[in-house]
Amino acid sequence: MSKEYLMNKVKDIIILTDNNGNILDINKQALNIGKYKKEQLVNSKVKYLFSKDFKEPSKVKKKDNANHSDKKDNICFITMEGEIIPVEIDISPIKNSFDESLGNVIVAQDMRIVKMLQQEALENKRSRDRLYYLSYHDSLTGLYNRGYFEDYMVNFDREKYPLCGFIICDMDNLKLVNDTLGHQEGDEIIIQCAKAINESIISEGIVARIGGDEFAVLIQCVDREEFDSNYYNIKTSIDKYNEGMPKIPISMSIGTACDDRNFLPIDLFKEADDNMYRNKLKQSYETKKVMVNSIKRALISRDYVDGGHVDRIKFICEEMGKQMNLSRQQIKNLRLLSKYHDIGKVGVPESILYKPDKLSYNELVEVRRHCEIGYRISKTTPKLQVISELILKHHERWDGNGYPLGLKREEIPIECRIMAVADAYDVMTSGRPYKVAKSHEEALKEILDESGKQFDPSVVDVFKNIFCEKLFIEKEHSIICS
């Protein structure tokens, strides 16, 4: 019972043989792996269970040491169905108290299980290493994280260097980038910022990402000149990146503080952080202006309907605004709206903007987001704040079936109702990647057909009257009347 219990508790293949290599007993694991029945194997030759590299126990050369053990690699266990299973063999003699050989015990370890366990151990080690790494590092940039930075700030050696300093860098308008171009573009800018800062530091210290758009550098240096070199290196690196005319340039507000070892690091950190926020307030207007101009450039480079589209609808809107006795401010708003109404398209994937076929339902939903994206851009830009509501509502319909708010009739600003007619006319006569351009007469007929549905009837009447009196033509990229 003891022998049976032990043999069947072990997960390896165990076979007992006599001195002639005949099987005396075999454990359940071997039977299960090989899909044999015990009666099939008892008294048969053990060599038939293994590949030709297997050496029978009866032919194992005897050694002087009475309790020797032979290990064999590159041997396979053969199942009832002919499957080949790699095993490692260990053969040990069984002797009685008179040192007489009674047979052998063969232990075969399934190498598949060994490899699986080894792989699991390796994966576990990798997971532990990864968790350890992430406990101190930012997963996106590879820089140290806030937790590690704070520990380092408290515990670093103050006596090693005469000066300690901080450089705090906060990215400008990251939320605007995320809201317009998407988080993938935002992440790419974060990565480029991290790279620029990290490669600029020439002194001993650490660089960490301590917030979504904020980086901190702790520097231990010899003198103020060395500290300043790190600061100017960062500025130079950012300028060099922006000179390459990326789609969205890097804009950062930077604050610094540096002093001798008599100052607590936490006090210097707070001073640098305060200086950074002062700089951010000073340059807020300029950074937003640069960002909007960059988004505008991105829009021009991507917008498949540009080619004079803005100039043409601007002219049409102005003419209609004058005929409808709009105020000077309303006409000024129409000019701005003509120029920036589609600024939110920078947030629409190029694969959709340039798609030559008709858009699917999901793609239409994606395109329609441009009104809300444009609204968010304009709300953060002083120059465009006055038309932010118009950008949001310029695709509403007279009958209430427009987007994104489903406004109807006079709920829609008059500027948007005028824009709707002017934009539709120019789009129809200019064409789309999946639509052939219509003639003047075809476009006018479609606008008249949509009067009271898509368009305000009074606006359509004004458009019709102007259209019949004047011929719109394009010449040398500007619209004139003749």
C-alpha positions in Angstrom: 0.0 0.0 0.0 2.8 2.3 0.8 4.5 1.7 -2.6 1.3 2.1 -4.5 0.5 5.3 -2.6 3.9 6.9 -3.2 4.0 5.9 -6.9 0.6 7.4 -7.7 1.2 10.6 -5.7 4.2 11.5 -7.9 3.4 13.4 -11.1 6.2 11.9 -13.0 6.1 8.6 -14.9 7.4 5.8 -12.6 8.1 2.3 -13.9 9.6 -0.7 -11.9 11.5 -3.3 -13.9 13.4 -6.5 -13.1 17.0 -7.1 -14.1 15.9 -8.1 -17.6 14.0 -4.9 -18.4 10.6 -6.5 -17.9 7.9 -4.2 -16.4 6.9 -5.2 -12.9 4.8 -2.2 -12.0 3.8 1.2 -13.4 2.0 4.2 -11.9 -1.3 5.8 -12.8 0.4 8.9 -14.2 2.3 6.8 -16.8 -1.0 5.0 -17.7 -2.9 8.3 -18.0 -0.2 10.0 -20.2 0.3 6.9 -22.4 -3.4 5.9 -22.4 -2.4 2.4 -21.6 -4.0 -0.2 -19.3 -1.8 -1.8 -16.7 -2.4 -5.3 -17.8 -1.1 -4.4 -21.3 2.3 -3.4 -19.9 3.1 -5.7 -16.9 5.7 -8.3 -17.9 6.4 -6.6 -21.3 9.7 -5.0 -22.2 10.1 -1.5 -21.0 12.2 -0.5 -24.0 9.0 -0.5 -26.2 7.7 2.5 -24.2 10.6 4.7 -25.2 12.4 5.9 -28.3 15.5 4.1 -29.6 17.8 6.4 -27.6 16.6 4.6 -24.5 19.1 2.2 -23.0 17.6 -0.8 -21.2 18.2 -1.0 -17.4 19.7 -4.5 -17.9 22.4 -3.0 -20.2 23.3 0.0 -18.0 27.0 -0.4 -17.2 27.5 -1.2 -13.6 29.5 1.3 -11.6 31.6 0.7 -8.5 29.3 2.9 -6.5 26.4 0.7 -5.5 23.8 3.5 -5.5 24.4 5.1 -8.9 21.8 6.8 -11.0 21.9 7.4 -14.8 20.1 10.4 -16.3 19.2 10.4 -19.9 18.1 13.3 -22.1 16.6 13.5 -25.6 14.4 10.4 -25.0 10.8 10.2 -25.8 7.9 8.3 -24.1 5.6 6.7 -26.7 1.9 6.6 -26.0 -0.6 3.9 -27.1 -1.6 6.2 -30.0 1.9 6.8 -31.1 2.3 10.3 -29.7 5.9 11.2 -28.9 6.4 13.0 -25.5 9.9 14.3 -24.6 11.0 13.1 -21.2 14.1 13.1 -19.0 14.9 9.7 -17.7 16.5 8.8 -14.4 17.4 5.1 -13.8 18.3 3.9 -10.4 19.0 0.3 -9.2 16.9 -1.4 -6.5 18.9 -3.7 -4.2 18.2 -5.8 -1.2 20.1 -5.8 2.1 22.6 -8.2 0.6 23.5 -5.7 -2.2 21.9 -8.0 -4.7 20.2 -6.3 -7.7 16.4 -6.8 -7.8 15.7 -4.5 -10.7 15.4 -0.8 -11.5 13.2 2.1 -10.9 12.7 4.4 -14.0 11.5 7.9 -13.4 10.6 9.8 -16.6 9.8 13.5 -16.2 7.4 15.0 -18.8 9.4 17.9 -20.3 6.3 19.5 -21.6 5.2 20.1 -18.0 8.7 21.3 -17.1 8.8 23.8 -19.9 5.3 25.0 -19.0 6.3 25.5 -15.4 9.5 27.2 -16.5 7.5 29.5 -18.8 5.0 30.3 -16.0 8.0 31.1 -13.7 9.4 33.4 -16.4 6.1 35.1 -16.9 5.6 35.5 -13.2 9.1 37.1 -13.0 8.3 39.4 -15.9 5.1 40.4 -14.2 6.8 41.1 -10.9 9.5 43.1 -12.7 6.9 45.0 -14.6 4.9 45.8 -11.5 8.1 46.9 -9.8 9.0 49.1 -12.7 5.5 50.7 -12.9 5.6 51.4 -9.2 8.3 53.9 -9.9 7.8 54.8 -13.5 5.2 56.5 -15.7 3.9 53.9 -18.2 3.5 56.4 -21.1 6.8 58.3 -21.0 9.1 55.9 -19.1 10.1 58.7 -16.7 9.8 58.4 -13.0 6.4 58.9 -11.5 5.2 61.3 -8.8 5.5 58.8 -6.0 9.2 58.1 -6.7 9.9 61.8 -7.3 8.5 62.7 -3.9 10.4 59.9 -2.1 13.6 61.0 -3.9 13.0 64.6 -3.0 12.7 63.8 0.7 15.6 61.3 0.9 18.3 62.5 -1.5 21.8 63.3 -0.3 21.8 67.1 0.5 25.5 67.1 1.3 26.9 65.8 -2.0 26.3 69.0 -4.0 26.3 72.7 -2.9 23.1 73.5 -4.8 19.7 71.9 -5.2 17.2 73.2 -7.8 13.9 72.4 -9.5 12.6 72.9 -13.0 8.8 72.6 -13.3 7.4 72.2 -16.8 3.6 72.4 -17.5 2.3 71.7 -21.0 -0.1 74.3 -22.4 -3.5 73.5 -23.9 -3.1 69.7 -23.7 -6.9 69.4 -23.0 -7.6 71.3 -26.2 -5.4 68.9 -28.2 -7.1 65.9 -26.6 -10.6 67.3 -27.3 -9.8 68.2 -30.9 -7.3 65.8 -32.3 -7.9 63.0 -29.9 -6.0 61.4 -26.9 -3.6 59.6 -29.3 -2.3 63.0 -30.5 -2.2 64.3 -27.0 -0.2 61.3 -25.8 2.3 61.8 -28.7 2.9 65.4 -27.6 3.4 64.2 -24.0 6.0 61.7 -25.1 7.8 64.3 -27.2 7.8 66.7 -24.2 9.2 64.0 -21.9 11.9 63.2 -24.5 12.9 66.8 -24.9 13.2 67.4 -21.2 14.9 64.1 -20.3 17.6 64.5 -23.0 18.3 68.1 -21.9 19.4 67.4 -18.4 23.2 67.3 -18.0 23.4 67.3 -14.2 22.8 64.7 -11.6 19.2 64.4 -10.6 15.9 62.9 -11.8 13.1 63.7 -14.3 9.6 62.8 -13.5 6.1 63.1 -14.9 4.2 64.3 -11.8 0.8 64.9 -13.5 -1.1 64.5 -16.7 0.6 67.5 -18.4 3.3 68.4 -15.7 6.9 67.4 -15.4 9.4 68.0 -12.6 13.2 68.0 -12.7 15.2 67.8 -9.5 18.8 68.8 -10.1 21.9 68.6 -7.9 24.6 70.9 -9.2 27.8 72.7 -8.4 26.7 76.3 -9.2 23.9 78.4 -10.6 25.5 78.4 -14.0 25.3 74.7 -14.2 21.6 74.8 -13.1 20.8 77.4 -15.8 22.4 75.3 -18.5 19.8 72.6 -17.9 17.0 75.1 -18.1 18.3 76.6 -21.4 18.9 73.1 -22.8 15.2 72.3 -22.3 14.1 75.6 -24.0 16.5 74.9 -26.9 15.3 71.4 -27.3 11.6 72.5 -27.5 12.5 75.2 -30.0 14.3 72.7 -32.2 11.3 70.4 -32.1 9.0 73.2 -33.1 11.3 74.3 -36.0 10.5 71.0 -37.6 6.9 72.3 -38.1 5.1 69.4 -36.3 1.3 69.3 -36.7 0.9 70.6 -33.2 3.9 72.4 -31.6 5.0 71.9 -28.0 4.2 74.8 -25.8 5.2 74.7 -22.1 5.2 77.1 -19.2 8.4 76.7 -17.1 9.2 77.7 -13.6 12.6 77.3 -11.8 14.0 77.7 -8.3 17.5 77.0 -7.0 19.4 77.6 -3.8 21.9 76.1 -1.4 21.5 73.2 1.0 20.0 75.4 3.7 16.7 75.4 1.9 14.3 72.5 2.2 13.6 70.8 -1.2 9.8 71.0 -0.7 10.1 74.8 -0.3 12.1 75.1 -3.5 9.7 72.8 -5.3 6.8 75.1 -4.3 8.7 78.2 -5.4 9.4 76.7 -8.8 5.8 75.6 -9.2 4.5 79.1 -8.3 6.9 80.6 -10.9 5.6 78.2 -13.5 2.0 79.3 -12.9 3.0 83.0 -13.2 4.6 82.3 -16.5 1.6 80.4 -17.7 -0.7 83.3 -16.9 1.6 85.7 -18.7 1.7 83.7 -21.9 -1.8 82.3 -21.9 -3.1 84.4 -24.7 -0.1 83.8 -27.0 -0.1 80.0 -26.5 -3.7 79.7 -27.3 -3.2 81.8 -30.4 -0.4 79.6 -31.5 -2.4 76.4 -30.8 -5.4 77.6 -32.8 -3.2 78.7 -35.7 -1.7 75.2 -35.6 -5.1 73.6 -35.6 -6.1 75.9 -38.5 -3.0 74.8 -40.5 -3.9 71.1 -39.7 -7.5 71.8 -40.9 -6.2 73.4 -44.2 -3.9 70.5 -44.9 -6.7 67.9 -44.3 -9.9 69.6 -45.4 -10.9 68.2 -48.8 -13.4 71.1 -49.5 -11.0 74.0 -48.9 -9.9 75.2 -52.4 -11.7 78.6 -52.1 -14.6 77.2 -50.1 -14.1 79.7 -47.3 -13.8 82.7 -49.6 -16.9 81.7 -51.6 -19.2 81.2 -48.6 -17.8 84.3 -46.9 -18.9 86.4 -49.9 -22.4 84.8 -50.1 -22.9 85.2 -46.3 -21.9 88.9 -46.5 -24.2 89.6 -49.4 -27.2 87.9 -47.7 -26.4 89.6 -44.3 -26.6 93.0 -46.0 -29.8 92.2 -47.8 -31.4 91.0 -44.5 -30.2 94.2 -42.6 -28.0 92.4 -40.1 -26.0 94.5 -37.8 -22.3 95.3 -38.3 -21.4 92.8 -35.5 -23.6 90.1 -37.0 -21.9 90.5 -40.4 -18.5 90.5 -38.7 -19.5 87.2 -37.0 -20.6 85.8 -40.3 -17.1 86.5 -41.7 -15.5 84.7 -38.8 -18.0 81.9 -39.0 -17.2 81.4 -42.7 -13.6 81.1 -41.9 -13.7 78.9 -38.8 -17.1 77.0 -39.0 -15.3 73.7 -39.8 -12.3 74.1 -37.5 -13.6 71.1 -35.5 -12.8 68.8 -38.5 -9.2 68.5 -37.2 -10.7 66.0 -34.7 -12.2 63.8 -37.5 -9.9 60.9 -38.7 -8.4 61.4 -42.1 -9.7 58.0 -43.3 -13.2 59.4 -43.0 -12.5 62.9 -44.4 -10.9 61.5 -47.5 -13.2 58.5 -47.9 -14.2 58.3 -51.6 -17.5 56.4 -50.9 -20.6 57.4 -49.0 -20.1 57.5 -45.2 -21.6 54.8 -43.0 -23.8 55.6 -40.1 -20.9 55.4 -37.6 -18.7 57.5 -39.8 -21.5 60.1 -40.0 -21.7 60.2 -36.2 -17.9 60.8 -36.1 -18.1 63.6 -38.7 -20.9 65.3 -36.8 -18.7 65.6 -33.7 -16.9 68.4 -35.5 -19.5 71.0 -34.3 -18.8 70.2 -30.7 -15.0 70.0 -31.2 -15.1 73.3 -32.9 -17.1 74.7 -30.1 -14.5 73.6 -27.5 -11.7 75.1 -29.6 -13.4 78.4 -30.0 -14.4 78.6 -26.3 -10.7 78.6 -25.3 -9.7 81.2 -27.9 -10.5 84.9 -27.2 -10.7 85.7 -30.9 -13.3 83.0 -31.5 -15.3 83.1 -28.3 -17.8 85.4 -29.9 -18.8 82.8 -32.5 -18.4 79.6 -30.4 -22.2 79.2 -30.2 -22.5 79.7 -33.9 -19.9 77.1 -34.6 -21.8 74.7 -32.4 -25.1 75.3 -34.1 -24.2 75.8 -37.8 -25.6 72.4 -38.8 -29.0 72.7 -37.2 -32.0 72.5 -39.5 -35.2 74.6 -39.7 -37.4 71.5 -39.1 -35.4 70.5 -36.0 -33.7 67.4 -37.6 -30.2 68.9 -37.5 -27.4 68.3 -35.1 -26.0 68.4 -32.4 -28.8 70.0 -30.4 -31.9 69.5 -32.6 -32.9 73.2 -32.6 -35.6 74.4 -34.9 -36.9 77.6 -36.5 -35.9 80.8 -34.7 -34.1 78.9 -32.0 -31.3 78.7 -34.5 -29.2 81.9 -34.7 -29.8 83.9 -37.9 -26.1 83.7 -38.8 -26.3 79.9 -38.7 -29.4 79.9 -40.9 -27.6 82.0 -43.5 -24.5 79.9 -43.2 -26.5 76.7 -43.8 -27.8 77.9 -47.2 -24.4 79.4 -48.3 -22.5 76.3 -47.2 -24.9 73.9 -48.8 -24.9 75.8 -52.1 -21.1 75.8 -52.3 -20.7 72.2 -51.3 -23.2 71.1 -54.0 -21.5 73.2 -56.7 -18.0 72.2 -55.6 -18.6 68.5 -55.1 -17.4 65.9 -52.6 -15.0 62.9 -52.9 -18.1 60.7 -53.4 -20.4 63.2 -55.2 -20.1 64.9 -58.5 -20.5 68.7 -58.4 -24.0 70.0 -59.4 -24.7 72.9 -61.8 -26.0 76.3 -60.5 -29.5 75.4 -61.6 -29.4 72.0 -59.9 -28.1 73.4 -56.6 -30.7 76.2 -56.6 -33.5 73.8 -57.2 -32.4 71.6 -54.3 -32.2 74.6 -52.0 -35.7 75.6 -53.0 -36.9 72.1 -52.5 -35.5 72.1 -48.9 -37.1 75.5 -48.0 -39.1 75.0 -44.8 -37.3 71.7 -44.1 -33.6 72.1 -44.0 -33.5 75.9 -44.6 -35.3 79.0 -43.3 -37.8 80.0 -46.0 -37.0 83.7 -45.6 -33.3 83.1 -46.0 -33.9 81.0 -49.1 -36.0 83.8 -50.6 -33.2 86.3 -50.1 -30.7 83.8 -51.5 -32.9 83.2 -54.5 -33.3 86.9 -55.2 -29.5 87.6 -55.0 -28.7 84.5 -57.0 -31.0 85.5 -59.8 -29.6 89.0 -60.1 -25.9 88.2 -59.8 -23.7 85.4 -61.1 -21.1 84.0 -58.7 -17.8 83.1 -60.3 -14.4 82.3 -59.0 -11.4 84.2 -60.4 -7.9 84.2 -59.1 -9.0 82.7 -55.8 -11.4 85.5 -55.0 -15.2 85.8 -55.5 -16.4 88.7 -57.6 -19.7 89.8 -59.1 -20.4 90.6 -62.8 
